[in-house]
């Protein structure tokens, strides 16, 4: 059992880094692998697996693919490759993981994972419009305005959409300020990715394309966010049954765990 778990469990065993691996009445520390930004008490009488690693992995892979396109890796700039993953994995699977977070009593995890699952499904619907599947993007062309004006309108509308997700991610970011460096960093880099991409769509280039430099910057932040999501997922998957060691999640010194450690050091 980890040092963090001991501080909140009063001797009960809860796996690595305080991840919710067993049913107890223990107070567990904030942990990215459980998608919990603060100490919490496990539910009694029911036993569920930890749905957070599934949701984090679904988010990570879909974000990874789209970020490669935004960066322009190997000269690829068409984002249709992300459609399948956005519908099935980042969308549906992450949404289901969010619903299970409700079952285990994690309001933050349920809100975040379900919302980002909805993000990926809605994003897939929007970009599929370019292939005449739903006509979301094509509808702007029905106005009869010149092509260059329509292209700017489409880009600005996508900017509105991404700005809303930047605001939502900023709200979630505030909830992680007393958690861990790994958990906070995930939302910080994701927040920056949404900000860069939203501004890029307000600064269109020739042909209505979003600003190239800002799109690449958004892709870089998205790539970092994807690997941080995988890192937090691994922190939730590792336990005494499959690993000889935990991975560090680095609790902030002003978090409950950080203050407990400081008090313990001072007492020693």
C-alpha atoms as a printed R data frame, in Angstrom:
    type eleno elety resid chain resno       x      y       z
1   ATOM     1    CA   UNK     A     1   0.000  0.000   0.000
2   ATOM     2    CA   UNK     A     2   1.256  3.458  -0.900
3   ATOM     3    CA   UNK     A     3   2.100  6.279   1.498
4   ATOM     4    CA   UNK     A     4  -0.777  8.326   0.096
5   ATOM     5    CA   UNK     A     5  -3.338  5.605   0.815
6   ATOM     6    CA   UNK     A     6  -2.152  5.196   4.397
7   ATOM     7    CA   UNK     A     7  -2.831  8.847   5.102
8   ATOM     8    CA   UNK     A     8  -6.498  8.454   4.274
9   ATOM     9    CA   UNK     A     9  -7.371  4.784   4.802
10  ATOM    10    CA   UNK     A    10  -6.535  4.148   8.445
11  ATOM    11    CA   UNK     A    11  -4.892  0.881   7.510
12  ATOM    12    CA   UNK     A    12  -7.283 -0.369   4.826
13  ATOM    13    CA   UNK     A    13  -5.777 -1.651   1.596
14  ATOM    14    CA   UNK     A    14  -6.766  0.302  -1.516
15  ATOM    15    CA   UNK     A    15  -4.122 -0.486  -4.088
16  ATOM    16    CA   UNK     A    16  -1.495  1.723  -5.665
17  ATOM    17    CA   UNK     A    17  -1.581  5.502  -5.269
18  ATOM    18    CA   UNK     A    18  -4.992  5.387  -3.629
19  ATOM    19    CA   UNK     A    19  -6.758  4.187  -6.785
20  ATOM    20    CA   UNK     A    20 -10.214  2.779  -5.984
21  ATOM    21    CA   UNK     A    21  -9.443 -0.933  -6.311
22  ATOM    22    CA   UNK     A    22 -11.502 -2.316  -3.402
23  ATOM    23    CA   UNK     A    23 -14.689 -1.480  -1.559
24  ATOM    24    CA   UNK     A    24 -13.961  0.154   1.788
25  ATOM    25    CA   UNK     A    25 -15.096  3.109   3.878
26  ATOM    26    CA   UNK     A    26 -11.655  4.653   3.482
27  ATOM    27    CA   UNK     A    27 -10.889  8.218   2.529
28  ATOM    28    CA   UNK     A    28  -8.781  8.068  -0.617
29  ATOM    29    CA   UNK     A    29  -6.477 10.865  -1.803
30  ATOM    30    CA   UNK     A    30  -7.049 12.825  -5.034
31  ATOM    31    CA   UNK     A    31  -5.761 10.819  -7.941
32  ATOM    32    CA   UNK     A    32  -5.755 11.186 -11.732
33  ATOM    33    CA   UNK     A    33  -6.051  7.435 -12.215
34  ATOM    34    CA   UNK     A    34  -9.432  7.581 -10.479
35  ATOM    35    CA   UNK     A    35 -10.395 10.941 -12.021
36  ATOM    36    CA   UNK     A    36 -10.959 12.302  -8.522
37  ATOM    37    CA   UNK     A    37  -9.636 15.835  -7.798
38  ATOM    38    CA   UNK     A    38 -10.117 15.596  -4.012
39  ATOM    39    CA   UNK     A    39 -10.311 13.127  -1.120
40  ATOM    40    CA   UNK     A    40 -13.414 10.964  -1.236
41  ATOM    41    CA   UNK     A    41 -15.114  8.064   0.498
42  ATOM    42    CA   UNK     A    42 -15.762  4.798  -1.250
43  ATOM    43    CA   UNK     A    43 -19.335  3.555  -1.631
44  ATOM    44    CA   UNK     A    44 -20.396  0.699   0.602
45  ATOM    45    CA   UNK     A    45 -22.039 -2.614  -0.343
46  ATOM    46    CA   UNK     A    46 -21.340 -2.281  -4.070
47  ATOM    47    CA   UNK     A    47 -18.194 -3.183  -5.915
48  ATOM    48    CA   UNK     A    48 -17.355 -1.717  -9.303
49  ATOM    49    CA   UNK     A    49 -14.181 -1.612 -11.333
50  ATOM    50    CA   UNK     A    50 -12.498  1.770 -11.762
51  ATOM    51    CA   UNK     A    51 -13.940  3.212 -15.012
52  ATOM    52    CA   UNK     A    52 -11.480  6.123 -15.185
53  ATOM    53    CA   UNK     A    53  -8.623  4.349 -17.055
54  ATOM    54    CA   UNK     A    54 -11.071  3.289 -19.770
55  ATOM    55    CA   UNK     A    55 -12.367  6.831 -20.234
56  ATOM    56    CA   UNK     A    56  -8.874  8.315 -20.108
57  ATOM    57    CA   UNK     A    57  -7.579  5.826 -22.682
58  ATOM    58    CA   UNK     A    58 -10.493  6.542 -25.027
59  ATOM    59    CA   UNK     A    59  -9.842 10.258 -24.728
60  ATOM    60    CA   UNK     A    60  -6.088  9.836 -25.168
61  ATOM    61    CA   UNK     A    61  -6.140  7.800 -28.373
62  ATOM    62    CA   UNK     A    62  -8.690  9.991 -30.145
63  ATOM    63    CA   UNK     A    63  -6.857 13.168 -29.102
64  ATOM    64    CA   UNK     A    64  -3.558 11.627 -30.216
65  ATOM    65    CA   UNK     A    65  -4.838 10.961 -33.740
66  ATOM    66    CA   UNK     A    66  -6.431 14.396 -34.196
67  ATOM    67    CA   UNK     A    67  -3.337 16.130 -32.803
68  ATOM    68    CA   UNK     A    68  -1.109 14.353 -35.335
69  ATOM    69    CA   UNK     A    69  -3.351 15.754 -38.086
70  ATOM    70    CA   UNK     A    70  -3.290 19.257 -36.571
71  ATOM    71    CA   UNK     A    71   0.496 19.138 -36.414
72  ATOM    72    CA   UNK     A    72   0.568 17.988 -40.038
73  ATOM    73    CA   UNK     A    73   2.581 14.832 -39.410
74  ATOM    74    CA   UNK     A    74   3.749 13.177 -42.651
75  ATOM    75    CA   UNK     A    75   1.957 15.893 -44.616
76  ATOM    76    CA   UNK     A    76  -1.546 14.773 -43.558
77  ATOM    77    CA   UNK     A    77  -3.974 17.632 -42.928
78  ATOM    78    CA   UNK     A    78  -7.348 15.953 -43.530
79  ATOM    79    CA   UNK     A    79  -8.989 14.964 -40.243
80  ATOM    80    CA   UNK     A    80 -11.476 12.397 -41.583
81  ATOM    81    CA   UNK     A    81  -9.280  9.594 -40.194
82  ATOM    82    CA   UNK     A    82 -10.431 10.548 -36.685
83  ATOM    83    CA   UNK     A    83 -14.132  9.946 -37.482
84  ATOM    84    CA   UNK     A    84 -14.328  6.258 -36.575
85  ATOM    85    CA   UNK     A    85 -12.389  6.675 -33.359
86  ATOM    86    CA   UNK     A    86 -14.366  9.792 -32.410
87  ATOM    87    CA   UNK     A    87 -17.671  7.966 -32.785
88  ATOM    88    CA   UNK     A    88 -16.794  4.602 -31.266
89  ATOM    89    CA   UNK     A    89 -13.924  5.031 -28.802
90  ATOM    90    CA   UNK     A    90 -13.486  8.666 -27.813
91  ATOM    91    CA   UNK     A    91 -17.234  9.168 -28.109
92  ATOM    92    CA   UNK     A    92 -19.295  6.112 -27.164
93  ATOM    93    CA   UNK     A    93 -16.782  4.303 -24.931
94  ATOM    94    CA   UNK     A    94 -15.806  7.469 -23.061
95  ATOM    95    CA   UNK     A    95 -19.469  8.368 -22.588
96  ATOM    96    CA   UNK     A    96 -20.132  4.926 -21.113
97  ATOM    97    CA   UNK     A    97 -17.133  5.313 -18.786
98  ATOM    98    CA   UNK     A    98 -18.601  8.626 -17.645
99  ATOM    99    CA   UNK     A    99 -21.911  6.955 -16.871
100 ATOM   100    CA   UNK     A   100 -20.121  4.369 -14.732
101 ATOM   101    CA   UNK     A   101 -18.354  7.174 -12.890
102 ATOM   102    CA   UNK     A   102 -21.824  8.201 -11.738
103 ATOM   103    CA   UNK     A   103 -22.356  4.682 -10.401
104 ATOM   104    CA   UNK     A   104 -19.191  4.849  -8.290
105 ATOM   105    CA   UNK     A   105 -20.133  8.283  -6.955
106 ATOM   106    CA   UNK     A   106 -17.537 10.385  -8.796
107 ATOM   107    CA   UNK     A   107 -19.303 13.585  -9.879
108 ATOM   108    CA   UNK     A   108 -16.193 15.140 -11.407
109 ATOM   109    CA   UNK     A   109 -15.321 12.031 -13.413
110 ATOM   110    CA   UNK     A   110 -18.898 11.600 -14.594
111 ATOM   111    CA   UNK     A   111 -19.126 15.224 -15.727
112 ATOM   112    CA   UNK     A   112 -15.735 15.305 -17.440
113 ATOM   113    CA   UNK     A   113 -15.707 11.922 -19.183
114 ATOM   114    CA   UNK     A   114 -19.356 12.102 -20.282
115 ATOM   115    CA   UNK     A   115 -18.885 15.636 -21.595
116 ATOM   116    CA   UNK     A   116 -15.748 14.823 -23.572
117 ATOM   117    CA   UNK     A   117 -17.476 11.717 -24.907
118 ATOM   118    CA   UNK     A   118 -20.190 14.045 -26.152
119 ATOM   119    CA   UNK     A   119 -17.521 16.344 -27.543
120 ATOM   120    CA   UNK     A   120 -16.049 13.633 -29.724
121 ATOM   121    CA   UNK     A   121 -19.428 12.467 -31.018
122 ATOM   122    CA   UNK     A   122 -20.484 16.032 -31.841
123 ATOM   123    CA   UNK     A   123 -17.101 16.785 -33.411
124 ATOM   124    CA   UNK     A   124 -17.440 13.710 -35.621
125 ATOM   125    CA   UNK     A   125 -20.887 14.877 -36.715
126 ATOM   126    CA   UNK     A   126 -19.508 18.309 -37.619
127 ATOM   127    CA   UNK     A   127 -16.505 17.152 -39.640
128 ATOM   128    CA   UNK     A   128 -18.583 14.442 -41.334
129 ATOM   129    CA   UNK     A   129 -20.617 17.321 -42.762
130 ATOM   130    CA   UNK     A   130 -17.738 17.971 -45.160
131 ATOM   131    CA   UNK     A   131 -18.450 14.541 -46.614
132 ATOM   132    CA   UNK     A   132 -22.143 15.366 -47.028
133 ATOM   133    CA   UNK     A   133 -23.118 12.936 -44.243
134 ATOM   134    CA   UNK     A   134 -24.963 15.415 -42.019
135 ATOM   135    CA   UNK     A   135 -24.591 18.672 -43.892
136 ATOM   136    CA   UNK     A   136 -23.613 20.734 -40.834
137 ATOM   137    CA   UNK     A   137 -20.804 22.532 -42.638
138 ATOM   138    CA   UNK     A   138 -22.518 22.460 -46.051
139 ATOM   139    CA   UNK     A   139 -25.489 24.357 -44.602
140 ATOM   140    CA   UNK     A   140 -23.428 27.543 -44.464
141 ATOM   141    CA   UNK     A   141 -23.079 27.443 -48.228
142 ATOM   142    CA   UNK     A   142 -26.860 27.669 -48.677
143 ATOM   143    CA   UNK     A   143 -26.819 31.353 -47.761
144 ATOM   144    CA   UNK     A   144 -25.828 32.398 -51.273
145 ATOM   145    CA   UNK     A   145 -22.873 34.441 -49.994
146 ATOM   146    CA   UNK     A   146 -19.540 34.465 -51.832
147 ATOM   147    CA   UNK     A   147 -17.373 31.394 -51.236
148 ATOM   148    CA   UNK     A   148 -14.682 33.236 -49.288
149 ATOM   149    CA   UNK     A   149 -17.302 34.696 -46.926
150 ATOM   150    CA   UNK     A   150 -18.877 31.281 -46.386
151 ATOM   151    CA   UNK     A   151 -15.470 29.785 -45.577
152 ATOM   152    CA   UNK     A   152 -14.850 32.481 -42.954
153 ATOM   153    CA   UNK     A   153 -18.294 31.894 -41.460
154 ATOM   154    CA   UNK     A   154 -17.639 28.162 -41.199
155 ATOM   155    CA   UNK     A   155 -14.279 28.756 -39.535
156 ATOM   156    CA   UNK     A   156 -15.758 31.310 -37.115
157 ATOM   157    CA   UNK     A   157 -18.591 28.931 -36.213
158 ATOM   158    CA   UNK     A   158 -16.030 26.232 -35.392
159 ATOM   159    CA   UNK     A   159 -14.212 28.855 -33.341
160 ATOM   160    CA   UNK     A   160 -17.403 29.432 -31.318
161 ATOM   161    CA   UNK     A   161 -17.695 25.688 -30.767
162 ATOM   162    CA   UNK     A   162 -14.089 25.282 -29.603
163 ATOM   163    CA   UNK     A   163 -14.280 28.385 -27.412
164 ATOM   164    CA   UNK     A   164 -17.166 26.823 -25.514
165 ATOM   165    CA   UNK     A   165 -15.078 23.719 -24.867
166 ATOM   166    CA   UNK     A   166 -12.166 25.888 -23.749
167 ATOM   167    CA   UNK     A   167 -14.450 27.566 -21.168
168 ATOM   168    CA   UNK     A   168 -15.699 24.185 -19.941
169 ATOM   169    CA   UNK     A   169 -12.163 22.781 -19.668
170 ATOM   170    CA   UNK     A   170 -11.064 25.879 -17.737
171 ATOM   171    CA   UNK     A   171 -13.862 25.214 -15.220
172 ATOM   172    CA   UNK     A   172 -12.610 21.645 -14.779
173 ATOM   173    CA   UNK     A   173  -9.038 22.909 -14.502
174 ATOM   174    CA   UNK     A   174  -9.970 24.951 -11.430
175 ATOM   175    CA   UNK     A   175 -11.243 21.746  -9.801
176 ATOM   176    CA   UNK     A   176  -7.789 20.126 -10.066
177 ATOM   177    CA   UNK     A   177  -5.781 22.852  -8.326
178 ATOM   178    CA   UNK     A   178  -5.520 20.828  -5.104
179 ATOM   179    CA   UNK     A   179  -4.947 17.427  -6.691
180 ATOM   180    CA   UNK     A   180  -1.745 16.177  -8.321
181 ATOM   181    CA   UNK     A   181   0.692 17.520 -10.891
182 ATOM   182    CA   UNK     A   182  -0.193 14.709 -13.313
183 ATOM   183    CA   UNK     A   183  -3.932 15.368 -13.037
184 ATOM   184    CA   UNK     A   184  -3.624 19.165 -13.218
185 ATOM   185    CA   UNK     A   185  -1.193 19.019 -16.154
186 ATOM   186    CA   UNK     A   186  -3.660 16.960 -18.185
187 ATOM   187    CA   UNK     A   187  -6.336 19.644 -17.961
188 ATOM   188    CA   UNK     A   188  -3.866 22.500 -18.363
189 ATOM   189    CA   UNK     A   189  -2.501 21.180 -21.662
190 ATOM   190    CA   UNK     A   190  -5.997 20.295 -22.888
191 ATOM   191    CA   UNK     A   191  -7.165 23.793 -21.976
192 ATOM   192    CA   UNK     A   192  -4.302 25.301 -23.974
193 ATOM   193    CA   UNK     A   193  -5.098 23.039 -26.930
194 ATOM   194    CA   UNK     A   194  -8.713 24.235 -27.060
195 ATOM   195    CA   UNK     A   195  -7.577 27.855 -26.691
196 ATOM   196    CA   UNK     A   196  -5.020 27.629 -29.512
197 ATOM   197    CA   UNK     A   197  -7.431 25.867 -31.856
198 ATOM   198    CA   UNK     A   198 -10.309 28.259 -31.145
199 ATOM   199    CA   UNK     A   199  -8.120 31.317 -31.849
200 ATOM   200    CA   UNK     A   200  -6.794 29.606 -34.989
201 ATOM   201    CA   UNK     A   201 -10.331 29.410 -36.365
202 ATOM   202    CA   UNK     A   202 -10.846 33.124 -35.761
203 ATOM   203    CA   UNK     A   203  -7.640 33.938 -37.682
204 ATOM   204    CA   UNK     A   204  -8.389 32.337 -41.010
205 ATOM   205    CA   UNK     A   205  -5.902 32.172 -43.835
206 ATOM   206    CA   UNK     A   206  -6.501 31.941 -47.565
207 ATOM   207    CA   UNK     A   207  -9.285 29.493 -48.385
208 ATOM   208    CA   UNK     A   208 -10.820 29.823 -44.937
209 ATOM   209    CA   UNK     A   209  -8.248 27.513 -43.342
210 ATOM   210    CA   UNK     A   210  -7.549 28.129 -39.646
211 ATOM   211    CA   UNK     A   211  -4.274 29.861 -38.757
212 ATOM   212    CA   UNK     A   212  -1.492 27.363 -39.423
213 ATOM   213    CA   UNK     A   213   0.861 28.235 -36.563
214 ATOM   214    CA   UNK     A   214  -1.892 28.243 -33.957
215 ATOM   215    CA   UNK     A   215  -3.288 24.969 -35.307
216 ATOM   216    CA   UNK     A   216   0.135 23.368 -34.962
217 ATOM   217    CA   UNK     A   217   0.435 24.792 -31.431
218 ATOM   218    CA   UNK     A   218  -2.963 23.316 -30.603
219 ATOM   219    CA   UNK     A   219  -1.800 19.993 -31.997
220 ATOM   220    CA   UNK     A   220   1.331 20.047 -29.828
221 ATOM   221    CA   UNK     A   221  -0.663 20.788 -26.674
222 ATOM   222    CA   UNK     A   222  -3.169 18.114 -27.684
223 ATOM   223    CA   UNK     A   223  -0.389 15.582 -28.139
224 ATOM   224    CA   UNK     A   224   0.971 16.339 -24.662
225 ATOM   225    CA   UNK     A   225  -2.547 16.069 -23.220
226 ATOM   226    CA   UNK     A   226  -2.992 12.668 -24.886
227 ATOM   227    CA   UNK     A   227   0.173 11.253 -23.303
228 ATOM   228    CA   UNK     A   228  -0.760 12.746 -19.924
229 ATOM   229    CA   UNK     A   229  -4.166 11.069 -20.191
230 ATOM   230    CA   UNK     A   230  -2.441  7.755 -20.866
231 ATOM   231    CA   UNK     A   231  -0.129  8.408 -17.913
232 ATOM   232    CA   UNK     A   232  -3.063  9.005 -15.577
233 ATOM   233    CA   UNK     A   233  -4.790  5.927 -17.005
234 ATOM   234    CA   UNK     A   234  -1.701  3.831 -16.231
235 ATOM   235    CA   UNK     A   235  -1.676  5.202 -12.683
236 ATOM   236    CA   UNK     A   236  -5.204  3.867 -12.275
237 ATOM   237    CA   UNK     A   237  -4.442  0.494 -13.865
238 ATOM   238    CA   UNK     A   238  -1.334 -0.373 -11.862
239 ATOM   239    CA   UNK     A   239  -1.894 -2.320  -8.672
240 ATOM   240    CA   UNK     A   240  -0.201 -5.044  -6.644
241 ATOM   241    CA   UNK     A   241  -1.580 -7.714  -8.992
242 ATOM   242    CA   UNK     A   242   0.107 -6.460 -12.158
243 ATOM   243    CA   UNK     A   243   3.074 -4.312 -11.126
244 ATOM   244    CA   UNK     A   244   5.966 -4.198  -8.677
245 ATOM   245    CA   UNK     A   245   5.968 -0.416  -8.543
246 ATOM   246    CA   UNK     A   246   3.600  2.586  -8.742
247 ATOM   247    CA   UNK     A   247   4.222  5.574 -10.976
248 ATOM   248    CA   UNK     A   248   4.528  9.010  -9.334
249 ATOM   249    CA   UNK     A   249   1.554 11.380  -9.569
250 ATOM   250    CA   UNK     A   250   3.218 14.173  -7.517
251 ATOM   251    CA   UNK     A   251   0.738 15.646  -5.073
252 ATOM   252    CA   UNK     A   252   0.826 19.434  -4.793
253 ATOM   253    CA   UNK     A   253   2.353 20.662  -1.501
254 ATOM   254    CA   UNK     A   254  -0.886 22.574  -0.731
255 ATOM   255    CA   UNK     A   255  -3.078 19.500  -1.316
256 ATOM   256    CA   UNK     A   256  -4.359 17.443   1.606
257 ATOM   257    CA   UNK     A   257  -1.739 14.783   0.935
258 ATOM   258    CA   UNK     A   258   1.021 17.370   0.543
259 ATOM   259    CA   UNK     A   259   0.125 19.075   3.818
260 ATOM   260    CA   UNK     A   260  -0.032 15.708   5.597
261 ATOM   261    CA   UNK     A   261   3.451 14.860   4.360
262 ATOM   262    CA   UNK     A   262   4.777 18.232   5.453
263 ATOM   263    CA   UNK     A   263   3.301 17.783   8.923
264 ATOM   264    CA   UNK     A   264   4.784 14.289   9.120
265 ATOM   265    CA   UNK     A   265   8.224 15.610   8.138
266 ATOM   266    CA   UNK     A   266   8.018 18.422  10.695
267 ATOM   267    CA   UNK     A   267   7.017 15.975  13.432
268 ATOM   268    CA   UNK     A   268   9.973 13.745  12.595
